[in-house]
Amino acid sequence: MDPAIGLLGDLVAVDSVNPSLVPGAAGEGAIASLLADVMRRAGLDAVVQDAAPGRPNVVGVLEGRASGRTLMYCGHLDTVGVAGMSAPFVPVQRDGRLYGRGAQDMKGGLAAMVDAARQVAASGGLARGRLVIACVADEEHASLGAEALVRDWRADAAVVTEPTDLQIGIAHKGFAWLEIDTPGRAAHGSRPAEGRDAIFRMGRVLGALEHVDRALQSGPSHRLLGPPSLHASTVHGGREWSVYPDACRLQVERRTIPGQSPAQALEEVERVLQALRDQDGEFEGTARLAFSRDPYEIDEHAELPQALARACAARRQPVTFTGLSFWTDAGVLGQSAIPSVLFGPGGEGLHSLEEYVRVADVIACRDVLVELARDFV
């Protein structure tokens, strides 16, 4: 078995569900320890550092024989939950695929980058520069790991090995999470004159936001990412059958493209609320920005994307530049002045009940990363 695939099976077998998503879940401790051991056996200096209490990153370093630039490979340790999966931590190979939670998102990418470092070390190391292998916590929630990484580590360039179907990702969307509240007045269900229905008020908000989403999706579009979007995520309100609801809260997600900001997303919602106030003097509603991440983009003609394209060509891998609809830690690295691209193996089943990565893609990804490490530093 190829060492990268053996490592991938070991990684899938470790429960690393993010405890910020699933209270009480295992988190990144066990998988960080496993990877620290793997990297040390490969000849890297590896350190385990807490991004937050009990939420470790593990960073391995392969030093070259002379000074030079630093290239970072970065991937996340955590996965989403496993509810409804029959055997999420039993890696199964079938028809050229490896199945299990995290196989595609993104233990396939982790295995490729860690085994690339092992192969470089085993074949004479680096003539110059250094290779940093960063395995970070919490990408699936708030990117605590990437935020801690950029406080302590620097690099001249980085490849984030999220699943891209072996295409070179040079852009991804951002997002803004917004909370909207409409107050009402509690009263017995038989006394409409005394009650104010907070859920009815929120219904007006939802109708208006649907029009906003339609306008966004039919408006200006990014050449790789397509249009921005808005959707309702959760809604909570009401007490019981015979009581007028005195509160309702809606959570919405606005996906942004380069050139758009979280502040712009909030302003769109606030304009909706103001229009509803103008129509009805009794209408009340407020909005706040709960959390956001900016979109990311790097020029495909910049040095790093072109260097990765050369590495792909050297390994007879087709060169295609693409954009990704989902947000990644490349945004954190890029905002910290570390030019970054995305490149990883393909598969299916992101966050679903059946997830797999293509075995051949993991090996091809590893081989391209070996080529890039030797060329770039």
Sequence and secondary structure as in RCSB ss.txt:
>XXXX:A:sequence
MDPAIGLLGDLVAVDSVNPSLVPGAAGEGAIASLLADVMRRAGLDAVVQDAAPGRPNVVGVLEGRASGRTLMYCG
HLDTVGVAGMSAPFVPVQRDGRLYGRGAQDMKGGLAAMVDAARQVAASGGLARGRLVIACVADEEHASLGAEALV
RDWRADAAVVTEPTDLQIGIAHKGFAWLEIDTPGRAAHGSRPAEGRDAIFRMGRVLGALEHVDRALQSGPSHRLL
GPPSLHASTVHGGREWSVYPDACRLQVERRTIPGQSPAQALEEVERVLQALRDQDGEFEGTARLAFSRDPYEIDE
HAELPQALARACAARRQPVTFTGLSFWTDAGVLGQSAIPSVLFGPGGEGLHSLEEYVRVADVIACRDVLVELARD
FV
>XXXX:A:secstr
  HHHHHHHHHHTS  B TTTSTT   SHHHHHHHHHHHHHTT EEEEEEEETTEEEEEEEEE SS   EEEEEE
E  B   TT SSTTS EEETTEEESTTIIIIIHHHHHHHHHHHHHHHTT  SSSEEEEEEES TTTT HHHHHHH
HH   SEEEE    TT EEEEE EEEEEEEEEE B  BTT TTT B HHHHHHHHHHHHHHHHHHHHTS  BTTT
B  EEEEEEEEE   TTB   EEEEEEEEEE TT  HHHHHHHHHHHHHHHHHH TT   EEEEEEEE  EE  T
TSHHHHHHHHHHHHTT    EEEESS  THHHHHHTT  EEE    EE TTSSS EEEHHHHHHHHHHHHHHHHH
H 
